[in-house]
């Protein structure tokens, strides 16, 4: 499997469905869970803008 250099993995540290300890994320969202795209949207938007 090849990983493209311009792909970034954003992951929450409190995700119970896909636990943070089992992934290799480029950006972590402290306290973010699996539903963080909805309940942490503003914080995610800021992180994405920083990456662009």
ModelCIF file with pLDDT and N, C-alpha, C, O atoms, coordinates in Angstrom:
data_MODEL
#
_entry.id   MODEL 
#
_entity.id                         1 
_entity.type                       polymer 
_entity.pdbx_number_of_molecules   1 
#
_entity_poly.entity_id                      1 
_entity_poly.type                           'polypeptide(L)' 
_entity_poly.nstd_linkage                   no 
_entity_poly.nstd_monomer                   no 
_entity_poly.pdbx_seq_one_letter_code       
;(UNK)(UNK)(UNK)(UNK)(UNK)(UNK)(UNK)(UNK)(UNK)(UNK)(UNK)(UNK)(UNK)(UNK)(UNK)(UNK)
(UNK)(UNK)(UNK)(UNK)(UNK)(UNK)(UNK)(UNK)(UNK)(UNK)(UNK)(UNK)(UNK)(UNK)(UNK)(UNK)
(UNK)(UNK)(UNK)(UNK)(UNK)(UNK)(UNK)(UNK)(UNK)(UNK)(UNK)(UNK)(UNK)(UNK)(UNK)(UNK)
(UNK)(UNK)(UNK)(UNK)
;
_entity_poly.pdbx_seq_one_letter_code_can   XXXXXXXXXXXXXXXXXXXXXXXXXXXXXXXXXXXXXXXXXXXXXXXXXXXX 
_entity_poly.pdbx_strand_id                 A 
#
loop_
_entity_poly_seq.entity_id 
_entity_poly_seq.num 
_entity_poly_seq.mon_id 
_entity_poly_seq.hetero 
1 1  UNK n 
1 2  UNK n 
1 3  UNK n 
1 4  UNK n 
1 5  UNK n 
1 6  UNK n 
1 7  UNK n 
1 8  UNK n 
1 9  UNK n 
1 10 UNK n 
1 11 UNK n 
1 12 UNK n 
1 13 UNK n 
1 14 UNK n 
1 15 UNK n 
1 16 UNK n 
1 17 UNK n 
1 18 UNK n 
1 19 UNK n 
1 20 UNK n 
1 21 UNK n 
1 22 UNK n 
1 23 UNK n 
1 24 UNK n 
1 25 UNK n 
1 26 UNK n 
1 27 UNK n 
1 28 UNK n 
1 29 UNK n 
1 30 UNK n 
1 31 UNK n 
1 32 UNK n 
1 33 UNK n 
1 34 UNK n 
1 35 UNK n 
1 36 UNK n 
1 37 UNK n 
1 38 UNK n 
1 39 UNK n 
1 40 UNK n 
1 41 UNK n 
1 42 UNK n 
1 43 UNK n 
1 44 UNK n 
1 45 UNK n 
1 46 UNK n 
1 47 UNK n 
1 48 UNK n 
1 49 UNK n 
1 50 UNK n 
1 51 UNK n 
1 52 UNK n 
#
_struct_asym.id          A 
_struct_asym.entity_id   1 
#
loop_
_ma_qa_metric.id 
_ma_qa_metric.mode 
_ma_qa_metric.name 
_ma_qa_metric.software_group_id 
_ma_qa_metric.type 
1 global pLDDT . pLDDT 
2 local  pLDDT . pLDDT 
#
_ma_qa_metric_global.metric_id      1 
_ma_qa_metric_global.metric_value   92.50 
_ma_qa_metric_global.model_id       1 
_ma_qa_metric_global.ordinal_id     1 
#
loop_
_ma_qa_metric_local.label_asym_id 
_ma_qa_metric_local.label_comp_id 
_ma_qa_metric_local.label_seq_id 
_ma_qa_metric_local.metric_id 
_ma_qa_metric_local.metric_value 
_ma_qa_metric_local.model_id 
_ma_qa_metric_local.ordinal_id 
A UNK 1  2 67.00 1 1  
A UNK 2  2 78.00 1 2  
A UNK 3  2 76.00 1 3  
A UNK 4  2 83.00 1 4  
A UNK 5  2 84.00 1 5  
A UNK 6  2 87.00 1 6  
A UNK 7  2 91.00 1 7  
A UNK 8  2 92.00 1 8  
A UNK 9  2 93.00 1 9  
A UNK 10 2 95.00 1 10 
A UNK 11 2 96.00 1 11 
A UNK 12 2 96.00 1 12 
A UNK 13 2 96.00 1 13 
A UNK 14 2 96.00 1 14 
A UNK 15 2 96.00 1 15 
A UNK 16 2 95.00 1 16 
A UNK 17 2 95.00 1 17 
A UNK 18 2 95.00 1 18 
A UNK 19 2 96.00 1 19 
A UNK 20 2 95.00 1 20 
A UNK 21 2 94.00 1 21 
A UNK 22 2 95.00 1 22 
A UNK 23 2 94.00 1 23 
A UNK 24 2 91.00 1 24 
A UNK 25 2 93.00 1 25 
A UNK 26 2 92.00 1 26 
A UNK 27 2 94.00 1 27 
A UNK 28 2 94.00 1 28 
A UNK 29 2 94.00 1 29 
A UNK 30 2 94.00 1 30 
A UNK 31 2 94.00 1 31 
A UNK 32 2 95.00 1 32 
A UNK 33 2 95.00 1 33 
A UNK 34 2 95.00 1 34 
A UNK 35 2 96.00 1 35 
A UNK 36 2 95.00 1 36 
A UNK 37 2 93.00 1 37 
A UNK 38 2 95.00 1 38 
A UNK 39 2 95.00 1 39 
A UNK 40 2 94.00 1 40 
A UNK 41 2 95.00 1 41 
A UNK 42 2 94.00 1 42 
A UNK 43 2 94.00 1 43 
A UNK 44 2 95.00 1 44 
A UNK 45 2 95.00 1 45 
A UNK 46 2 94.00 1 46 
A UNK 47 2 94.00 1 47 
A UNK 48 2 94.00 1 48 
A UNK 49 2 96.00 1 49 
A UNK 50 2 94.00 1 50 
A UNK 51 2 91.00 1 51 
A UNK 52 2 90.00 1 52 
#
loop_
_atom_site.group_PDB 
_atom_site.id 
_atom_site.type_symbol 
_atom_site.label_atom_id 
_atom_site.label_alt_id 
_atom_site.label_comp_id 
_atom_site.label_asym_id 
_atom_site.label_entity_id 
_atom_site.label_seq_id 
_atom_site.pdbx_PDB_ins_code 
_atom_site.Cartn_x 
_atom_site.Cartn_y 
_atom_site.Cartn_z 
_atom_site.occupancy 
_atom_site.B_iso_or_equiv 
_atom_site.pdbx_formal_charge 
_atom_site.auth_seq_id 
_atom_site.auth_comp_id 
_atom_site.auth_asym_id 
_atom_site.auth_atom_id 
_atom_site.pdbx_PDB_model_num 
ATOM 1   N N  . UNK A 1 1  ? 0.845   -1.173 0.000  1.00 67.00 ? 1  UNK A N  1 
ATOM 2   C CA . UNK A 1 1  ? 0.000   0.000  0.000  1.00 67.00 ? 1  UNK A CA 1 
ATOM 3   C C  . UNK A 1 1  ? 0.892   1.239  0.000  1.00 67.00 ? 1  UNK A C  1 
ATOM 4   O O  . UNK A 1 1  ? 1.852   1.320  0.766  1.00 67.00 ? 1  UNK A O  1 
ATOM 5   N N  . UNK A 1 2  ? 0.572   2.194  -0.855 1.00 78.00 ? 2  UNK A N  1 
ATOM 6   C CA . UNK A 1 2  ? 1.332   3.430  -0.883 1.00 78.00 ? 2  UNK A CA 1 
ATOM 7   C C  . UNK A 1 2  ? 0.482   4.553  -0.298 1.00 78.00 ? 2  UNK A C  1 
ATOM 8   O O  . UNK A 1 2  ? -0.730  4.606  -0.510 1.00 78.00 ? 2  UNK A O  1 
ATOM 9   N N  . UNK A 1 3  ? 1.127   5.438  0.432  1.00 76.00 ? 3  UNK A N  1 
ATOM 10  C CA . UNK A 1 3  ? 0.458   6.573  1.061  1.00 76.00 ? 3  UNK A CA 1 
ATOM 11  C C  . UNK A 1 3  ? 0.894   7.833  0.334  1.00 76.00 ? 3  UNK A C  1 
ATOM 12  O O  . UNK A 1 3  ? 2.085   8.130  0.237  1.00 76.00 ? 3  UNK A O  1 
ATOM 13  N N  . UNK A 1 4  ? -0.071  8.560  -0.169 1.00 83.00 ? 4  UNK A N  1 
ATOM 14  C CA . UNK A 1 4  ? 0.244   9.792  -0.883 1.00 83.00 ? 4  UNK A CA 1 
ATOM 15  C C  . UNK A 1 4  ? 0.723   10.865 0.087  1.00 83.00 ? 4  UNK A C  1 
ATOM 16  O O  . UNK A 1 4  ? 0.171   10.984 1.181  1.00 83.00 ? 4  UNK A O  1 
ATOM 17  N N  . UNK A 1 5  ? 1.731   11.646 -0.282 1.00 84.00 ? 5  UNK A N  1 
ATOM 18  C CA . UNK A 1 5  ? 2.310   12.623 0.646  1.00 84.00 ? 5  UNK A CA 1 
ATOM 19  C C  . UNK A 1 5  ? 1.377   13.779 1.011  1.00 84.00 ? 5  UNK A C  1 
ATOM 20  O O  . UNK A 1 5  ? 1.571   14.414 2.047  1.00 84.00 ? 5  UNK A O  1 
ATOM 21  N N  . UNK A 1 6  ? 0.375   14.062 0.187  1.00 87.00 ? 6  UNK A N  1 
ATOM 22  C CA . UNK A 1 6  ? -0.504  15.191 0.479  1.00 87.00 ? 6  UNK A CA 1 
ATOM 23  C C  . UNK A 1 6  ? -1.780  14.783 1.212  1.00 87.00 ? 6  UNK A C  1 
ATOM 24  O O  . UNK A 1 6  ? -2.687  15.602 1.363  1.00 87.00 ? 6  UNK A O  1 
ATOM 25  N N  . UNK A 1 7  ? -1.867  13.547 1.663  1.00 91.00 ? 7  UNK A N  1 
ATOM 26  C CA . UNK A 1 7  ? -3.019  13.067 2.427  1.00 91.00 ? 7  UNK A CA 1 
ATOM 27  C C  . UNK A 1 7  ? -2.693  13.189 3.919  1.00 91.00 ? 7  UNK A C  1 
ATOM 28  O O  . UNK A 1 7  ? -1.628  12.759 4.362  1.00 91.00 ? 7  UNK A O  1 
ATOM 29  N N  . UNK A 1 8  ? -3.608  13.771 4.683  1.00 92.00 ? 8  UNK A N  1 
ATOM 30  C CA . UNK A 1 8  ? -3.422  13.921 6.132  1.00 92.00 ? 8  UNK A CA 1 
ATOM 31  C C  . UNK A 1 8  ? -4.549  13.197 6.862  1.00 92.00 ? 8  UNK A C  1 
ATOM 32  O O  . UNK A 1 8  ? -5.715  13.307 6.485  1.00 92.00 ? 8  UNK A O  1 
ATOM 33  N N  . UNK A 1 9  ? -4.196  12.473 7.886  1.00 93.00 ? 9  UNK A N  1 
ATOM 34  C CA . UNK A 1 9  ? -5.160  11.732 8.696  1.00 93.00 ? 9  UNK A CA 1 
ATOM 35  C C  . UNK A 1 9  ? -5.423  12.525 9.973  1.00 93.00 ? 9  UNK A C  1 
ATOM 36  O O  . UNK A 1 9  ? -4.521  12.736 10.783 1.00 93.00 ? 9  UNK A O  1 
ATOM 37  N N  . UNK A 1 10 ? -6.666  12.958 10.141 1.00 95.00 ? 10 UNK A N  1 
ATOM 38  C CA . UNK A 1 10 ? -7.095  13.671 11.343 1.00 95.00 ? 10 UNK A CA 1 
ATOM 39  C C  . UNK A 1 10 ? -7.916  12.693 12.166 1.00 95.00 ? 10 UNK A C  1 
ATOM 40  O O  . UNK A 1 10 ? -8.856  12.083 11.657 1.00 95.00 ? 10 UNK A O  1 
ATOM 41  N N  . UNK A 1 11 ? -7.560  12.543 13.439 1.00 96.00 ? 11 UNK A N  1 
ATOM 42  C CA . UNK A 1 11 ? -8.236  11.543 14.259 1.00 96.00 ? 11 UNK A CA 1 
ATOM 43  C C  . UNK A 1 11 ? -8.427  12.069 15.674 1.00 96.00 ? 11 UNK A C  1 
ATOM 44  O O  . UNK A 1 11 ? -7.568  12.769 16.208 1.00 96.00 ? 11 UNK A O  1 
ATOM 45  N N  . UNK A 1 12 ? -9.547  11.729 16.269 1.00 96.00 ? 12 UNK A N  1 
ATOM 46  C CA . UNK A 1 12 ? -9.831  12.125 17.645 1.00 96.00 ? 12 UNK A CA 1 
ATOM 47  C C  . UNK A 1 12 ? -9.237  11.160 18.646 1.00 96.00 ? 12 UNK A C  1 
ATOM 48  O O  . UNK A 1 12 ? -9.203  9.952  18.410 1.00 96.00 ? 12 UNK A O  1 
ATOM 49  N N  . UNK A 1 13 ? -8.770  11.689 19.765 1.00 96.00 ? 13 UNK A N  1 
ATOM 50  C CA . UNK A 1 13 ? -8.137  10.845 20.780 1.00 96.00 ? 13 UNK A CA 1 
ATOM 51  C C  . UNK A 1 13 ? -9.136  10.060 21.623 1.00 96.00 ? 13 UNK A C  1 
ATOM 52  O O  . UNK A 1 13 ? -8.755  9.141  22.348 1.00 96.00 ? 13 UNK A O  1 
ATOM 53  N N  . UNK A 1 14 ? -10.416 10.423 21.528 1.00 96.00 ? 14 UNK A N  1 
ATOM 54  C CA . UNK A 1 14 ? -11.438 9.723  22.321 1.00 96.00 ? 14 UNK A CA 1 
ATOM 55  C C  . UNK A 1 14 ? -12.401 8.918  21.446 1.00 96.00 ? 14 UNK A C  1 
ATOM 56  O O  . UNK A 1 14 ? -13.533 8.651  21.847 1.00 96.00 ? 14 UNK A O  1 
ATOM 57  N N  . UNK A 1 15 ? -11.957 8.540  20.275 1.00 96.00 ? 15 UNK A N  1 
ATOM 58  C CA . UNK A 1 15 ? -12.806 7.744  19.371 1.00 96.00 ? 15 UNK A CA 1 
ATOM 59  C C  . UNK A 1 15 ? -12.900 6.322  19.920 1.00 96.00 ? 15 UNK A C  1 
ATOM 60  O O  . UNK A 1 15 ? -11.890 5.625  20.020 1.00 96.00 ? 15 UNK A O  1 
ATOM 61  N N  . UNK A 1 16 ? -14.106 5.896  20.273 1.00 95.00 ? 16 UNK A N  1 
ATOM 62  C CA . UNK A 1 16 ? -14.288 4.552  20.824 1.00 95.00 ? 16 UNK A CA 1 
ATOM 63  C C  . UNK A 1 16 ? -14.528 3.511  19.739 1.00 95.00 ? 16 UNK A C  1 
ATOM 64  O O  . UNK A 1 16 ? -14.346 2.319  19.989 1.00 95.00 ? 16 UNK A O  1 
ATOM 65  N N  . UNK A 1 17 ? -14.933 3.926  18.542 1.00 95.00 ? 17 UNK A N  1 
ATOM 66  C CA . UNK A 1 17 ? -15.171 2.981  17.454 1.00 95.00 ? 17 UNK A CA 1 
ATOM 67  C C  . UNK A 1 17 ? -13.845 2.600  16.789 1.00 95.00 ? 17 UNK A C  1 
ATOM 68  O O  . UNK A 1 17 ? -13.592 1.424  16.527 1.00 95.00 ? 17 UNK A O  1 
ATOM 69  N N  . UNK A 1 18 ? -13.012 3.590  16.523 1.00 95.00 ? 18 UNK A N  1 
ATOM 70  C CA . UNK A 1 18 ? -11.664 3.379  15.984 1.00 95.00 ? 18 UNK A CA 1 
ATOM 71  C C  . UNK A 1 18 ? -10.682 4.034  16.952 1.00 95.00 ? 18 UNK A C  1 
ATOM 72  O O  . UNK A 1 18 ? -10.285 5.180  16.741 1.00 95.00 ? 18 UNK A O  1 
ATOM 73  N N  . UNK A 1 19 ? -10.285 3.325  18.008 1.00 96.00 ? 19 UNK A N  1 
ATOM 74  C CA . UNK A 1 19 ? -9.444  3.925  19.049 1.00 96.00 ? 19 UNK A CA 1 
ATOM 75  C C  . UNK A 1 19 ? -8.139  4.517  18.508 1.00 96.00 ? 19 UNK A C  1 
ATOM 76  O O  . UNK A 1 19 ? -7.479  3.948  17.638 1.00 96.00 ? 19 UNK A O  1 
ATOM 77  N N  . UNK A 1 20 ? -7.800  5.670  19.055 1.00 95.00 ? 20 UNK A N  1 
ATOM 78  C CA . UNK A 1 20 ? -6.607  6.413  18.635 1.00 95.00 ? 20 UNK A CA 1 
ATOM 79  C C  . UNK A 1 20 ? -5.334  5.575  18.762 1.00 95.00 ? 20 UNK A C  1 
ATOM 80  O O  . UNK A 1 20 ? -4.416  5.729  17.956 1.00 95.00 ? 20 UNK A O  1 
ATOM 81  N N  . UNK A 1 21 ? -5.267  4.709  19.741 1.00 94.00 ? 21 UNK A N  1 
ATOM 82  C CA . UNK A 1 21 ? -4.044  3.929  19.953 1.00 94.00 ? 21 UNK A CA 1 
ATOM 83  C C  . UNK A 1 21 ? -3.770  2.935  18.825 1.00 94.00 ? 21 UNK A C  1 
ATOM 84  O O  . UNK A 1 21 ? -2.663  2.404  18.727 1.00 94.00 ? 21 UNK A O  1 
ATOM 85  N N  . UNK A 1 22 ? -4.762  2.678  17.977 1.00 95.00 ? 22 UNK A N  1 
ATOM 86  C CA . UNK A 1 22 ? -4.589  1.731  16.882 1.00 95.00 ? 22 UNK A CA 1 
ATOM 87  C C  . UNK A 1 22 ? -4.344  2.400  15.533 1.00 95.00 ? 22 UNK A C  1 
ATOM 88  O O  . UNK A 1 22 ? -4.254  1.711  14.516 1.00 95.00 ? 22 UNK A O  1 
ATOM 89  N N  . UNK A 1 23 ? -4.235  3.712  15.503 1.00 94.00 ? 23 UNK A N  1 
ATOM 90  C CA . UNK A 1 23 ? -4.034  4.416  14.232 1.00 94.00 ? 23 UNK A CA 1 
ATOM 91  C C  . UNK A 1 23 ? -2.758  5.241  14.280 1.00 94.00 ? 23 UNK A C  1 
ATOM 92  O O  . UNK A 1 23 ? -2.187  5.477  15.344 1.00 94.00 ? 23 UNK A O  1 
ATOM 93  N N  . UNK A 1 24 ? -2.334  5.664  13.123 1.00 91.00 ? 24 UNK A N  1 
ATOM 94  C CA . UNK A 1 24 ? -1.180  6.546  13.011 1.00 91.00 ? 24 UNK A CA 1 
ATOM 95  C C  . UNK A 1 24 ? -1.669  7.828  12.349 1.00 91.00 ? 24 UNK A C  1 
ATOM 96  O O  . UNK A 1 24 ? -1.646  7.950  11.124 1.00 91.00 ? 24 UNK A O  1 
ATOM 97  N N  . UNK A 1 25 ? -2.104  8.766  13.151 1.00 93.00 ? 25 UNK A N  1 
ATOM 98  C CA . UNK A 1 25 ? -2.697  10.003 12.636 1.00 93.00 ? 25 UNK A CA 1 
ATOM 99  C C  . UNK A 1 25 ? -1.657  11.109 12.515 1.00 93.00 ? 25 UNK A C  1 
ATOM 100 O O  . UNK A 1 25 ? -0.725  11.201 13.315 1.00 93.00 ? 25 UNK A O  1 
ATOM 101 N N  . UNK A 1 26 ? -1.838  11.939 11.503 1.00 92.00 ? 26 UNK A N  1 
ATOM 102 C CA . UNK A 1 26 ? -0.970  13.109 11.322 1.00 92.00 ? 26 UNK A CA 1 
ATOM 103 C C  . UNK A 1 26 ? -1.381  14.245 12.254 1.00 92.00 ? 26 UNK A C  1 
ATOM 104 O O  . UNK A 1 26 ? -0.540  15.001 12.740 1.00 92.00 ? 26 UNK A O  1 
ATOM 105 N N  . UNK A 1 27 ? -2.692  14.353 12.498 1.00 94.00 ? 27 UNK A N  1 
ATOM 106 C CA . UNK A 1 27 ? -3.240  15.415 13.340 1.00 94.00 ? 27 UNK A CA 1 
ATOM 107 C C  . UNK A 1 27 ? -4.187  14.783 14.335 1.00 94.00 ? 27 UNK A C  1 
ATOM 108 O O  . UNK A 1 27 ? -5.073  14.020 13.951 1.00 94.00 ? 27 UNK A O  1 
ATOM 109 N N  . UNK A 1 28 ? -4.010  15.093 15.618 1.00 94.00 ? 28 UNK A N  1 
ATOM 110 C CA . UNK A 1 28 ? -4.933  14.558 16.612 1.00 94.00 ? 28 UNK A CA 1 
ATOM 111 C C  . UNK A 1 28 ? -5.802  15.675 17.168 1.00 94.00 ? 28 UNK A C  1 
ATOM 112 O O  . UNK A 1 28 ? -5.357  16.807 17.356 1.00 94.00 ? 28 UNK A O  1 
ATOM 113 N N  . UNK A 1 29 ? -7.044  15.323 17.422 1.00 94.00 ? 29 UNK A N  1 
ATOM 114 C CA . UNK A 1 29 ? -7.992  16.237 18.036 1.00 94.00 ? 29 UNK A CA 1 
ATOM 115 C C  . UNK A 1 29 ? -8.228  15.728 19.449 1.00 94.00 ? 29 UNK A C  1 
ATOM 116 O O  . UNK A 1 29 ? -8.909  14.723 19.651 1.00 94.00 ? 29 UNK A O  1 
ATOM 117 N N  . UNK A 1 30 ? -7.664  16.424 20.420 1.00 94.00 ? 30 UNK A N  1 
ATOM 118 C CA . UNK A 1 30 ? -7.765  15.993 21.806 1.00 94.00 ? 30 UNK A CA 1 
ATOM 119 C C  . UNK A 1 30 ? -9.237  15.959 22.245 1.00 94.00 ? 30 UNK A C  1 
ATOM 120 O O  . UNK A 1 30 ? -9.945  16.962 22.164 1.00 94.00 ? 30 UNK A O  1 
ATOM 121 N N  . UNK A 1 31 ? -9.673  14.800 22.704 1.00 94.00 ? 31 UNK A N  1 
ATOM 122 C CA . UNK A 1 31 ? -11.039 14.627 23.170 1.00 94.00 ? 31 UNK A CA 1 
ATOM 123 C C  . UNK A 1 31 ? -12.051 14.391 22.066 1.00 94.00 ? 31 UNK A C  1 
ATOM 124 O O  . UNK A 1 31 ? -13.238 14.221 22.344 1.00 94.00 ? 31 UNK A O  1 
ATOM 125 N N  . UNK A 1 32 ? -11.603 14.379 20.821 1.00 95.00 ? 32 UNK A N  1 
ATOM 126 C CA . UNK A 1 32 ? -12.510 14.169 19.701 1.00 95.00 ? 32 UNK A CA 1 
ATOM 127 C C  . UNK A 1 32 ? -12.920 12.722 19.584 1.00 95.00 ? 32 UNK A C  1 
ATOM 128 O O  . UNK A 1 32 ? -12.097 11.821 19.749 1.00 95.00 ? 32 UNK A O  1 
ATOM 129 N N  . UNK A 1 33 ? -14.182 12.496 19.302 1.00 95.00 ? 33 UNK A N  1 
ATOM 130 C CA . UNK A 1 33 ? -14.698 11.145 19.139 1.00 95.00 ? 33 UNK A CA 1 
ATOM 131 C C  . UNK A 1 33 ? -15.076 10.872 17.702 1.00 95.00 ? 33 UNK A C  1 
ATOM 132 O O  . UNK A 1 33 ? -14.757 11.654 16.807 1.00 95.00 ? 33 UNK A O  1 
ATOM 133 N N  . UNK A 1 34 ? -15.757 9.761  17.481 1.00 95.00 ? 34 UNK A N  1 
ATOM 134 C CA . UNK A 1 34 ? -16.128 9.336  16.141 1.00 95.00 ? 34 UNK A CA 1 
ATOM 135 C C  . UNK A 1 34 ? -17.124 10.303 15.494 1.00 95.00 ? 34 UNK A C  1 
ATOM 136 O O  . UNK A 1 34 ? -17.210 10.368 14.267 1.00 95.00 ? 34 UNK A O  1 
ATOM 137 N N  . UNK A 1 35 ? -17.868 11.045 16.297 1.00 96.00 ? 35 UNK A N  1 
ATOM 138 C CA . UNK A 1 35 ? -18.894 11.960 15.815 1.00 96.00 ? 35 UNK A CA 1 
ATOM 139 C C  . UNK A 1 35 ? -18.385 13.401 15.754 1.00 96.00 ? 35 UNK A C  1 
ATOM 140 O O  . UNK A 1 35 ? -19.184 14.331 15.649 1.00 96.00 ? 35 UNK A O  1 
ATOM 141 N N  . UNK A 1 36 ? -17.058 13.598 15.817 1.00 95.00 ? 36 UNK A N  1 
ATOM 142 C CA . UNK A 1 36 ? -16.507 14.944 15.930 1.00 95.00 ? 36 UNK A CA 1 
ATOM 143 C C  . UNK A 1 36 ? -16.717 15.801 14.691 1.00 95.00 ? 36 UNK A C  1 
ATOM 144 O O  . UNK A 1 36 ? -16.599 17.024 14.773 1.00 95.00 ? 36 UNK A O  1 
ATOM 145 N N  . UNK A 1 37 ? -17.021 15.204 13.554 1.00 93.00 ? 37 UNK A N  1 
ATOM 146 C CA . UNK A 1 37 ? -17.301 16.022 12.372 1.00 93.00 ? 37 UNK A CA 1 
ATOM 147 C C  . UNK A 1 37 ? -18.556 16.857 12.570 1.00 93.00 ? 37 UNK A C  1 
ATOM 148 O O  . UNK A 1 37 ? -18.754 17.865 11.893 1.00 93.00 ? 37 UNK A O  1 
ATOM 149 N N  . UNK A 1 38 ? -19.396 16.436 13.496 1.00 95.00 ? 38 UNK A N  1 
ATOM 150 C CA . UNK A 1 38 ? -20.613 17.181 13.796 1.00 95.00 ? 38 UNK A CA 1 
ATOM 151 C C  . UNK A 1 38 ? -20.458 18.038 15.043 1.00 95.00 ? 38 UNK A C  1 
ATOM 152 O O  . UNK A 1 38 ? -20.768 19.229 15.016 1.00 95.00 ? 38 UNK A O  1 
ATOM 153 N N  . UNK A 1 39 ? -19.982 17.449 16.135 1.00 95.00 ? 39 UNK A N  1 
ATOM 154 C CA . UNK A 1 39 ? -19.945 18.194 17.390 1.00 95.00 ? 39 UNK A CA 1 
ATOM 155 C C  . UNK A 1 39 ? -18.634 18.953 17.640 1.00 95.00 ? 39 UNK A C  1 
ATOM 156 O O  . UNK A 1 39 ? -18.520 19.655 18.644 1.00 95.00 ? 39 UNK A O  1 
ATOM 157 N N  . UNK A 1 40 ? -17.653 18.825 16.754 1.00 94.00 ? 40 UNK A N  1 
ATOM 158 C CA . UNK A 1 40 ? -16.402 19.583 16.864 1.00 94.00 ? 40 UNK A CA 1 
ATOM 159 C C  . UNK A 1 40 ? -16.046 20.219 15.521 1.00 94.00 ? 40 UNK A C  1 
ATOM 160 O O  . UNK A 1 40 ? -14.870 20.387 15.196 1.00 94.00 ? 40 UNK A O  1 
ATOM 161 N N  . UNK A 1 41 ? -17.071 20.569 14.745 1.00 95.00 ? 41 UNK A N  1 
ATOM 162 C CA . UNK A 1 41 ? -16.880 21.050 13.376 1.00 95.00 ? 41 UNK A CA 1 
ATOM 163 C C  . UNK A 1 41 ? -15.994 22.292 13.298 1.00 95.00 ? 41 UNK A C  1 
ATOM 164 O O  . UNK A 1 41 ? -15.152 22.389 12.405 1.00 95.00 ? 41 UNK A O  1 
ATOM 165 N N  . UNK A 1 42 ? -16.169 23.232 14.208 1.00 94.00 ? 42 UNK A N  1 
ATOM 166 C CA . UNK A 1 42 ? -15.373 24.465 14.161 1.00 94.00 ? 42 UNK A CA 1 
ATOM 167 C C  . UNK A 1 42 ? -13.890 24.172 14.362 1.00 94.00 ? 42 UNK A C  1 
ATOM 168 O O  . UNK A 1 42 ? -13.047 24.718 13.650 1.00 94.00 ? 42 UNK A O  1 
ATOM 169 N N  . UNK A 1 43 ? -13.572 23.321 15.320 1.00 94.00 ? 43 UNK A N  1 
ATOM 170 C CA . UNK A 1 43 ? -12.173 22.964 15.576 1.00 94.00 ? 43 UNK A CA 1 
ATOM 171 C C  . UNK A 1 43 ? -11.581 22.222 14.382 1.00 94.00 ? 43 UNK A C  1 
ATOM 172 O O  . UNK A 1 43 ? -10.437 22.473 14.004 1.00 94.00 ? 43 UNK A O  1 
ATOM 173 N N  . UNK A 1 44 ? -12.342 21.319 13.789 1.00 95.00 ? 44 UNK A N  1 
ATOM 174 C CA . UNK A 1 44 ? -11.864 20.597 12.616 1.00 95.00 ? 44 UNK A CA 1 
ATOM 175 C C  . UNK A 1 44 ? -11.642 21.535 11.437 1.00 95.00 ? 44 UNK A C  1 
ATOM 176 O O  . UNK A 1 44 ? -10.670 21.389 10.696 1.00 95.00 ? 44 UNK A O  1 
ATOM 177 N N  . UNK A 1 45 ? -12.532 22.487 11.267 1.00 95.00 ? 45 UNK A N  1 
ATOM 178 C CA . UNK A 1 45 ? -12.381 23.466 10.188 1.00 95.00 ? 45 UNK A CA 1 
ATOM 179 C C  . UNK A 1 45 ? -11.078 24.238 10.344 1.00 95.00 ? 45 UNK A C  1 
ATOM 180 O O  . UNK A 1 45 ? -10.365 24.458 9.364  1.00 95.00 ? 45 UNK A O  1 
ATOM 181 N N  . UNK A 1 46 ? -10.762 24.651 11.566 1.00 94.00 ? 46 UNK A N  1 
ATOM 182 C CA . UNK A 1 46 ? -9.505  25.367 11.807 1.00 94.00 ? 46 UNK A CA 1 
ATOM 183 C C  . UNK A 1 46 ? -8.292  24.498 11.480 1.00 94.00 ? 46 UNK A C  1 
ATOM 184 O O  . UNK A 1 46 ? -7.337  24.967 10.862 1.00 94.00 ? 46 UNK A O  1 
ATOM 185 N N  . UNK A 1 47 ? -8.331  23.235 11.895 1.00 94.00 ? 47 UNK A N  1 
ATOM 186 C CA . UNK A 1 47 ? -7.210  22.320 11.612 1.00 94.00 ? 47 UNK A CA 1 
ATOM 187 C C  . UNK A 1 47 ? -7.036  22.106 10.122 1.00 94.00 ? 47 UNK A C  1 
ATOM 188 O O  . UNK A 1 47 ? -5.912  22.093 9.620  1.00 94.00 ? 47 UNK A O  1 
ATOM 189 N N  . UNK A 1 48 ? -8.155  21.936 9.405  1.00 94.00 ? 48 UNK A N  1 
ATOM 190 C CA . UNK A 1 48 ? -8.075  21.732 7.965  1.00 94.00 ? 48 UNK A CA 1 
ATOM 191 C C  . UNK A 1 48 ? -7.515  22.971 7.274  1.00 94.00 ? 48 UNK A C  1 
ATOM 192 O O  . UNK A 1 48 ? -6.695  22.859 6.363  1.00 94.00 ? 48 UNK A O  1 
ATOM 193 N N  . UNK A 1 49 ? -7.952  24.136 7.698  1.00 96.00 ? 49 UNK A N  1 
ATOM 194 C CA . UNK A 1 49 ? -7.434  25.382 7.118  1.00 96.00 ? 49 UNK A CA 1 
ATOM 195 C C  . UNK A 1 49 ? -5.932  25.546 7.364  1.00 96.00 ? 49 UNK A C  1 
ATOM 196 O O  . UNK A 1 49 ? -5.215  26.069 6.511  1.00 96.00 ? 49 UNK A O  1 
ATOM 197 N N  . UNK A 1 50 ? -5.460  25.101 8.526  1.00 94.00 ? 50 UNK A N  1 
ATOM 198 C CA . UNK A 1 50 ? -4.025  25.154 8.817  1.00 94.00 ? 50 UNK A CA 1 
ATOM 199 C C  . UNK A 1 50 ? -3.242  24.249 7.856  1.00 94.00 ? 50 UNK A C  1 
ATOM 200 O O  . UNK A 1 50 ? -2.116  24.567 7.471  1.00 94.00 ? 50 UNK A O  1 
ATOM 201 N N  . UNK A 1 51 ? -3.848  23.126 7.476  1.00 91.00 ? 51 UNK A N  1 
ATOM 202 C CA . UNK A 1 51 ? -3.169  22.174 6.605  1.00 91.00 ? 51 UNK A CA 1 
ATOM 203 C C  . UNK A 1 51 ? -3.148  22.603 5.145  1.00 91.00 ? 51 UNK A C  1 
ATOM 204 O O  . UNK A 1 51 ? -2.307  22.154 4.366  1.00 91.00 ? 51 UNK A O  1 
ATOM 205 N N  . UNK A 1 52 ? -4.081  23.475 4.783  1.00 90.00 ? 52 UNK A N  1 
ATOM 206 C CA . UNK A 1 52 ? -4.157  23.883 3.365  1.00 90.00 ? 52 UNK A CA 1 
ATOM 207 C C  . UNK A 1 52 ? -3.143  24.927 2.997  1.00 90.00 ? 52 UNK A C  1 
ATOM 208 O O  . UNK A 1 52 ? -3.093  25.360 1.846  1.00 90.00 ? 52 UNK A O  1 
#
